Amino acid sequence: MAENLEVVNKNSISNDPLYLQIEGNIAFINFNRPEKRNALSYEMWTKIPDLIEECEKNSQVKVIIFKGVDHSAFSAGADISEFKTLRYTAEGADKYNRATLVAEKAIMDVSKPTIAMIQGFSVGGGCEIAVACDFRFSDENGRLGITPAKLGLVYNTPGTKNVVDLVGPAKAKDILYTGRLLDAEEAFRIGLVDRIFSSDSIEKETLDYAKLICKNAQLSVRGTKKIINEVLMGATEDSQETAQLVIDSFVSEDYREGVHSFLEKRKPNFKYS
């Protein structure tokens, strides 16, 4: 893990272009370059796995929210200043692409639910991160797009698969062939966005949804995420690992608490984290 990893309080201000806040059971990974619409640098990509690891290890954290530091943008994509430096040679481009793949995989593989809270632009790498999350919530000003066709680039297979899984092959081709930006309504209509909220309410609504997940048995939530990820990779039957997850749940403290609370007509007090 990076030694200079910064974790700040929810109401603190950081100068770091990408930083982690933790409030209660919810972690916020903030893109903090508003002057550049939160454009993603190579350094930011390489830091994402460290922040994810910090969230994974922190038993207090139950949900992770990716967001822009303000309402101006989620992330407008790659830092264009790196196109003629790091990304201008095959070697540099490969280094950059490997960093994005590692970051995407970290987001997809983390056991805890992830939400992209989109305000304004979510384009290119920004949309790539959003698509890797479990959920995408947008305000009415959301603009989403993946634009390699406008730069003469080819999008990687894992990222492309994520888009196809969400919207299907024809709509994925539309998004990638044209490189056009979709407004929040169209993105919602085709399944690229899960919910749309007003600019005034998106933070509260996203937090309320995250808190709803936090109240449930985390053994169930994380087991479900694991199994859905296996299904997306082609599984149609339980592996030894997922079969064990199911069996273990029946002998867990959370299962006993869930049964007792149901019979006693009270809210459960789950212990697993």
GIWO-V45805 format. One record per residue. RES is the residue in one small letter. PHI is phi in degrees with one decimal (* if undefined). NEAR is the number of other C-alpha atoms within 10 Angstrom. Layout:
BEGIN
RES/PHI/NEAR ; RES/PHI/NEAR
END
This chain:
BEGIN
m/*/10 ; a/-63.0/10 ; e/-69.0/6 ; n/-95.0/7 ; l/-58.9/15 ; e/-111.0/13 ; v/-120.2/17 ; v/-120.3/15 ; n/-67.7/12 ; k/-54.4/14 ; n/-95.9/9 ; s/-81.1/8 ; i/-113.7/12 ; s/-121.1/17 ; n/-93.0/8 ; d/-69.4/14 ; p/-67.2/17 ; l/-146.7/24 ; y/-146.8/22 ; l/-107.1/25 ; q/-120.2/23 ; i/-128.6/19 ; e/-130.3/13 ; g/63.1/12 ; n/-94.1/17 ; i/-116.9/19 ; a/-105.1/25 ; f/-116.8/28 ; i/-103.5/22 ; n/-104.0/21 ; f/-85.5/25 ; n/-128.2/26 ; r/-134.0/20 ; p/-58.9/18 ; e/-67.7/9 ; k/-119.4/16 ; r/52.7/23 ; n/58.6/28 ; a/-58.1/25 ; l/-93.4/24 ; s/-95.5/19 ; y/-56.1/17 ; e/-58.4/12 ; m/-66.4/19 ; w/-58.8/23 ; t/-70.1/18 ; k/-84.5/18 ; i/-54.7/23 ; p/-59.7/22 ; d/-65.5/17 ; l/-67.6/25 ; i/-63.1/22 ; e/-61.3/14 ; e/-60.7/17 ; c/-66.6/25 ; e/-62.8/17 ; k/-77.4/9 ; n/-83.3/14 ; s/-66.1/11 ; q/-71.4/15 ; v/-78.9/21 ; k/-117.9/26 ; v/-139.4/23 ; i/-117.4/27 ; i/-116.3/22 ; f/-92.3/21 ; k/-158.3/23 ; g/-75.7/26 ; v/-68.3/24 ; d/-141.9/16 ; h/-81.3/20 ; s/-70.5/19 ; a/-167.9/28 ; f/-75.4/34 ; s/-164.6/32 ; a/-84.0/24 ; g/113.4/24 ; a/-71.3/19 ; d/-72.0/15 ; i/-65.6/13 ; s/-65.2/10 ; e/-88.1/16 ; f/-66.0/14 ; k/-104.0/9 ; t/-121.5/11 ; l/-60.5/16 ; r/-95.6/18 ; y/-94.9/11 ; t/-120.6/12 ; a/-61.5/10 ; e/-64.3/11 ; g/-66.0/15 ; a/-63.5/16 ; d/-64.4/13 ; k/-61.3/14 ; y/-64.3/19 ; n/-63.8/17 ; r/-64.0/15 ; a/-64.5/20 ; t/-67.5/23 ; l/-65.6/18 ; v/-64.3/15 ; a/-65.1/23 ; e/-57.8/23 ; k/-62.7/16 ; a/-61.7/18 ; i/-65.4/25 ; m/-70.6/21 ; d/-90.6/16 ; v/-58.4/19 ; s/-72.3/20 ; k/-94.4/22 ; p/-59.8/23 ; t/-125.1/23 ; i/-130.8/23 ; a/-95.0/28 ; m/-96.9/28 ; i/-98.0/34 ; q/-125.8/28 ; g/73.7/25 ; f/-76.6/27 ; s/-133.4/32 ; v/-127.1/27 ; g/56.4/22 ; g/-60.6/25 ; g/-62.7/25 ; c/-69.4/27 ; e/-58.7/25 ; i/-66.7/25 ; a/-59.7/29 ; v/-68.0/26 ; a/-74.4/24 ; c/-76.5/22 ; d/-70.0/16 ; f/-136.2/18 ; r/-128.2/24 ; f/-107.9/24 ; s/-126.0/32 ; d/-83.8/22 ; e/-68.6/19 ; n/-95.2/20 ; g/-61.4/27 ; r/-133.5/25 ; l/-117.8/31 ; g/-169.5/25 ; i/-126.2/26 ; t/-119.3/23 ; p/-61.7/16 ; a/-64.9/15 ; k/-84.2/12 ; l/-120.7/9 ; g/75.2/8 ; l/-112.0/9 ; v/-116.1/11 ; y/-72.9/16 ; n/-70.7/12 ; t/-65.6/10 ; p/-58.7/14 ; g/-65.1/20 ; t/-64.2/18 ; k/-60.7/17 ; n/-59.8/18 ; v/-66.6/24 ; v/-61.3/16 ; d/-60.9/15 ; l/-81.4/16 ; v/-118.7/18 ; g/90.1/15 ; p/-65.3/14 ; a/-65.9/9 ; k/-71.1/16 ; a/-63.1/20 ; k/-63.1/15 ; d/-57.6/11 ; i/-61.8/20 ; l/-83.6/19 ; y/-65.3/14 ; t/-89.3/14 ; g/66.4/19 ; r/-76.2/17 ; l/-93.9/18 ; l/-100.0/19 ; d/-75.7/17 ; a/-59.9/25 ; e/-64.7/19 ; e/-66.3/14 ; a/-60.0/21 ; f/-67.0/17 ; r/-61.6/12 ; i/-96.3/14 ; g/95.5/17 ; l/-76.2/28 ; v/-118.3/24 ; d/-91.9/16 ; r/-148.9/21 ; i/-121.1/22 ; f/-129.2/20 ; s/-69.9/13 ; s/-59.4/16 ; d/-73.4/11 ; s/-111.0/11 ; i/-60.9/21 ; e/-66.0/20 ; k/-63.5/11 ; e/-64.4/17 ; t/-65.8/20 ; l/-64.5/16 ; d/-61.0/12 ; y/-65.6/13 ; a/-60.6/20 ; k/-66.3/16 ; l/-61.7/10 ; i/-65.3/15 ; c/-60.3/20 ; k/-74.1/14 ; n/-86.7/17 ; a/-67.9/20 ; q/-68.4/21 ; l/-58.3/20 ; s/-70.5/16 ; v/-60.0/16 ; r/-73.6/18 ; g/-64.1/18 ; t/-63.8/16 ; k/-60.5/18 ; k/-58.9/19 ; i/-69.7/21 ; i/-62.0/13 ; n/-61.0/14 ; e/-64.6/16 ; v/-60.9/13 ; l/-64.6/12 ; m/-91.3/10 ; g/109.1/9 ; a/-68.4/12 ; t/-122.2/10 ; e/-134.7/11 ; d/-64.6/14 ; s/-82.8/12 ; q/-59.3/8 ; e/-68.0/10 ; t/-72.2/16 ; a/-61.7/12 ; q/-67.4/11 ; l/-57.8/19 ; v/-63.5/16 ; i/-62.9/10 ; d/-61.5/12 ; s/-64.3/15 ; f/-74.7/11 ; v/-113.9/10 ; s/-85.8/14 ; e/-63.1/13 ; d/-64.6/21 ; y/-63.4/18 ; r/-62.7/15 ; e/-65.2/17 ; g/-62.2/19 ; v/-65.8/12 ; h/-63.6/14 ; s/-65.9/15 ; f/-65.3/12 ; l/-68.4/9 ; e/-90.0/10 ; k/54.6/9 ; r/-135.2/10 ; k/-73.7/12 ; p/-72.5/19 ; n/-121.0/13 ; f/-72.5/19 ; k/-104.3/12 ; y/-63.6/13 ; s/-144.8/15
END
